Amino acid sequence: MDRFYDITLLHRMQLVPPILGSIEAWRALDVDGRRITLVRPRPDIIAAHLAGSSSSNVAAFEADLRTTRTKATTTAEDELALVELRHVENGRLPVGIFEPLDGWPVRDLARFVRCNVELAAAITLAMYRSYSGGANVLTPDGNLVHRFLPNFAEVWNSEMPSFTGLEPDVSIRGRIGEARALLARLADHHTSDAQDAESNASARAFVAELEALAHPDAGPALARLLRESYRFVSPWEPTA
């Protein structure tokens, strides 16, 4: 385990939208052992900022955290609430302390799980739908739920010029391509992309393709796989 000032870092979570690669979310323990979600700029950006770089995203990140704190009373039900906007390094570096996440992000599970094609299709479908507000987190009791962090609009706007337009966050075809690659990795099941296009019709066809393959009760099946094959019982406890 690593330390970040007085915070113990347990696992980095893919809870921040993938396109915002300059900020990180971590499952962590505060100085008093309290479970939290820590959101911070990427380490190299922190180092550049503390060295005096004017091109870091730290100011935009702090602006987003301040906006989140201002609207705290209107936090959506599935949004992790901001507990504290904290400053470290003599006030030079803002970090966000959010409430703890109650499960495993599907994206994190997809990095290492291997399974049959039915469960793989269900995981892939969940990840694909997460871009449009679908379930993105598996709880230990087998529920697929939607959990998200606030919109980091200032960071997004500051980094827009670097986007190619092909990223899954902003491109239908990119989203489908990412999902096909995931299905192949999870279950060695390869599908054809010959008909994929940047269109809603192509998206509907791909979703229908996955639905025809997918396990009908993916949450409990995936939770059982994690317990039996990977010894995952709680997202806050080390594996056996």
C-alpha angles and dihedrals in degrees: 000000000000131000128228106191102301094341124098112221114215108170135348109236128208092227097119112084106270093238090063094070093154094074129055136206119210135188099230149160121236122225091275094048093260114152112243144158109240119204117191141151117273112278095247089052090050090051092049092048094050088048089058103261113162093201098069122113094230095108091050091047092052091048089054092049091050090050090050091050091050093054095041093122091060098049111145117246095251096041117104105242121236106243097181142357099217130188124209134176092053092311095308098111127051121207130182120232108199132177115275123272114245098213149007121296109241089228090060092050091048090061095070112008118109118191147143120299095257094057091039090055090050092051091046091049091050092051091047092050093045089078089066098042101281126142113298105167132064117212120212090252091058104262120140106216139171116249126164145166122237122278110276092206098161092052090046092051093047091054101039095102090063095058118104095203092239096089116119089239091066106017129070092203091048090051092051092046092051090050094049090051091050093051090052092050097046098047107004087248111147123199133188122256094190093114098040116123140159094267142104089240090059090049092052092049092051093049089051089050091054094043090056089057102035127110108251095225103034101160098062091038092053093045089051091050091052092050098043103036104026104026092235109156105148130013087225098053129071116251118262 
